[in-house]
Amino acid sequence: MSRRTKGLLALGAVLLSTGAAQAQGALGANYNEHFEDVDYRDLDKAGAHWVRLFLTMPELERSPAAEHGAVRTILDVARHGYGTILSLKFPRNRQDFPKPGSAGMAREMAWLDQVLPLVMGKVDILVIGNEPYIESRREDRDLDLNAYYEAMANRAIAYRKAHCARACRTRLYMGALNRLDLEINRTPSTERWMAFVKATPEIDGVDIHPHLPAIEGSQVFVDYVVARMRPDQKFLATEFSIVRWWEQNMQAAIPQGFADARHLPRETKNWQVIKAALESPFPKAEWDAFLAQSPWFESRKHYLRNQMAIFRNSGRLAVANYGFRQGSSMSRNFGPATTPWLLNSVFAARTVRPNPDGSAAFNYAWIEDFRALQ
C-alpha cells in the first residue's frame, strides 16, 4: 500500500469518526512560510500526518492567492492525504489596525476574500491570524486589535455558512497567542480574545505558540486558554519550542572535546560553529557530535516528547506542529544575535550535507521521539 493511500485512509478515518477539529493530540510538521521546503520524502520518513503553513496576506497585493506558493502547496498536501492547517498572517508592525468599515479594512478584507474560495472545504483547519501580539506594535495591542481580528473571523464564518455549510471539512480557529508565561502579555486584549473564542460557536478553539526558555512556561499557556474555552473547544500549538534556551547558549564556548578533535580554538562560540555549518554543511556525524557533546542541547534532547506530554495531558489538544525543516529564513546572515530557530528542526537541510539521494538528513535527537509520538 502506498504512503499516499495509507495517508488518505488514516485521515479519512479521523475525519469520518470525529472531525478534523477533534484530532486528539496529533503531532504534525510546521513549515511556517517555507512552502518550498515541503518534501513528501521527509514526511514519510517521520510518519507525519499533518502539515501546517502560513500565508502572509499582504503578499496578495503582488500576486493573486491562486498563484501563491503557500496556497498551492497546502492544497497539494491535502490532495496527498495529509491533514492540513493554514494560518493567515496579517502583519501590522508599522501602523495601527484599520477600523472596521474603513477603506483600509476593506482592502485587507479583500485579501481574505481571495483566499476563502480557494481553501474553504479543502483544508482541515483555517487559523485566523498568525501571531497578532507579535506582528503588531506594543502600543497597538489594544481592543482595536480585537475588533480587527473579530471582523476577519466573522467574514470567514459568514463565507463558510454561505458556501460550505453542510458537513464542511474546514474548521476555524483563532491564532495565535504568544508568551503567555509572562504576566505583561496577559492583558484585557487577550481576555477579550478568549472571550470571543468562547462566545462564538463557529470557532473551534485557539492557537498558541509557546516559544520559551523553559518547558515549564508552556503549562501557563495551556492553563490560560483551557480555562477560557467552552468544554467542546480545543487548542492548537502550530508552533512551539525552547528556542529561547538555545538563544541563551549561543555565546558560550563549544565543548572542549569537540574543539580539540577538530583543531578549533577552545574559545570558539556555539554560534560560530553553526555559522560554519551553514556556510559549508557538516557531515552528519560531525553535526551530531557538536550537539551531543553540548550539555545545553543534550540535556533537552527529549524536549519534544516532554512537551507533547504537557499538551496531551490537558485532554484538549487538537494538533501540535513542530518545526520540521531548516529553512532559508533561519540561516540567512547567521551571526551572534541570530535566533537559532534551526536547532528546532527535525530535518537539518542547511547545516548537514544531504543524503546520497538528495533528501535532507535528520537533525540530531528529534526524529526518534517524533516518530514515537505519531
Secondary structure, DSSP 8 states (H G I E B T S, - for coil): --HHHHHHHHHHHHHHHT-GGG-TTEEEEE-TT-GGG--HHHHHHHT--EEEEEEEGGGGGTS-GGG-HHHHHHHHHHHTT-EEEEEEE--BSSS----TTSHHHHHHHHHHHHHHHHHTTTSSEEEE-S-TTTSB-GGG-SHHHHHHHHHHHHHHHHHHHHHS-SS-S-EEEEEEEE-TTSGGG--HHHHHHHHHHHH-TTEEEEEEE-B-SSTTHHHHHHHHHHTTS-TT-EEEESS-B-HHHHHHTTTSB--HHHHHHTT--TT-BHHHHHHHHHHS-B-HHHHHHHHHT-HHHHTTTTHHHHHHHHHHHTT-EEEEEEE-B--HHHHTT--TTS--GGGG-SB-TTTB---TTS---B-TTHHHHHHHT-
